[in-house]
Amino acid sequence: MQNFFEKLAPSYTFEIFPPKGNASTAGTYAVIDSLVSFNPDLISVTYGAGGSSRDNTVEITSGIQNKYNVCGVAHLTCVGTTRKELRDILERLKANNVRNILALRGDLKDESDLGEFHHASELIAFIKEEYGNDFDVFAACYPEKHPEAPSLEEDLRHLKEKCDLGVKGLISQLFFDNDIFCEWREKARAIGITQPIIAGVMPITSAAQISKVVELCGASVPTRVRRFVDAYGHHQGAVKEAGIAYATEQIIDLLARDVEGIHLYTMNQADTVRRIDAGIRSVLYTKRYAVRSNG
Ligand SMILES: Cc1cc2nc3c(=O)[nH]c(=O)nc-3n(C[C@H](O)[C@H](O)[C@H](O)COP(=O)(O)OP(=O)(O)OC[C@H]3O[C@@H](n4cnc5c(N)ncnc54)[C@H](O)[C@@H]3O)c2cc1C
């Protein structure tokens, strides 16, 4: 089975979303055509997020895996879903040679949404029980705690429960403040979480985007970011320019601080990825060389 953590650390991974509903997949494949030229270790595909079709997640992840020969990771959520529906999707993924799953709870609209599953840990346990080692399972983590968690410590305890079920690695919620991420990572290590933690970075491309992101996930926005959004917010091109520069510097600093991987939330903007990639490539490969030399 293909496991990206067996490749050189730090890993370099991308997230995309599939087309919504019956929309054509051509545009998404055009994005993937560009993204694969940056040699990511994997490309993950969101599931049901923002109204995207779940069938399209299966189709696009399979395409990444089989047409491009790049490791495809299918996001899978469990709220409001039955075991039978999950089995159906897992069977299709398996038949299409997709063996990597990011197992998630999914967002709740209200408690009645829950159905047969209450937490991502139950989905992870389900996949392990039904499929053994057929899939490598990854889980989400939250450097600023999940918005519903009463405390960071309680959220970390539940994260440890997911890790103890045998997840291969963790992908973090996006954050803009590297100090917050590194302090949280120390706390995670202190309670015995040993899995590689891939740091989630989202380039800011508009003032509206940052308001939405902060509302959804509660990420802290450093003064420096607020300042450039306030100063250039009326001009989208200028905010995007500043956002790309910020994300590039953020990644360079994270690599210097020995993160095990970078996960770029690409928002299907291949040109933004191209700009960031150009800015970080020599640092990424220098770091990979250093990791390899140190054994
Ligand atoms: C990298 C990443 C990718 C994502 N991709 C998608 C996607 O494709 N589609 C989508 O719809 N959403 C996606 N999401 C959003 C995700 O579904 C939400 O953040 C969701 O609210 C929580 O999912 P989880 O898997 O972290 O849940 P969980 O791990 O279940 O945690 C959710 C909350 O429950 C608490 N908790 C966990 N276990 C217990 C327990 N046993 N008892 C009490 N409390 C508990 C946790 O502390 C936390 O507060 C993604 C998030 C991330 C970080």
The ligand as an ORCA input file, in Angstrom:
! r2SCAN-3c Opt
* xyz 0 1
  C      -7.911     18.760      7.550
  C      -9.430     18.868      7.612
  C     -10.186     18.447      6.531
  C     -11.590     18.518      6.583
  N     -12.334     18.092      5.504
  C     -13.680     18.112      5.561
  C     -14.474     17.588      4.473
  O     -13.933     17.141      3.453
  N     -15.825     17.607      4.585
  C     -16.442     18.109      5.709
  O     -17.674     18.094      5.748
  N     -15.728     18.605      6.746
  C     -14.370     18.617      6.706
  N     -13.634     19.101      7.751
  C     -14.334     19.708      8.896
  C     -14.695     18.676      9.989
  O     -15.673     17.789      9.508
  C     -15.228     19.474     11.182
  O     -14.209     20.243     11.773
  C     -16.006     18.683     12.226
  O     -16.733     19.631     13.024
  C     -15.147     17.857     13.169
  O     -14.598     16.790     12.548
  P     -13.522     15.843     13.308
  O     -13.277     14.721     12.438
  O     -12.388     16.641     13.797
  O     -14.445     15.401     14.567
  P     -14.144     14.746     15.964
  O     -12.778     14.206     16.073
  O     -15.279     13.818     16.237
  O     -14.237     16.001     16.971
  C     -15.355     16.882     16.930
  C     -15.596     17.446     18.335
  O     -16.052     16.388     19.211
  C     -15.181     16.254     20.327
  N     -15.095     14.824     20.631
  C     -14.445     13.870     19.929
  N     -14.626     12.664     20.492
  C     -15.415     12.853     21.589
  C     -15.961     12.002     22.589
  N     -15.720     10.676     22.576
  N     -16.741     12.551     23.559
  C     -16.987     13.877     23.564
  N     -16.499     14.751     22.637
  C     -15.725     14.239     21.667
  C     -13.851     16.872     19.889
  O     -13.097     17.358     20.999
  C     -14.341     18.024     18.990
  O     -14.733     19.124     19.768
  C     -12.233     19.057      7.733
  C     -11.450     19.510      8.821
  C     -10.065     19.424      8.762
  C      -9.246     19.928      9.930
*
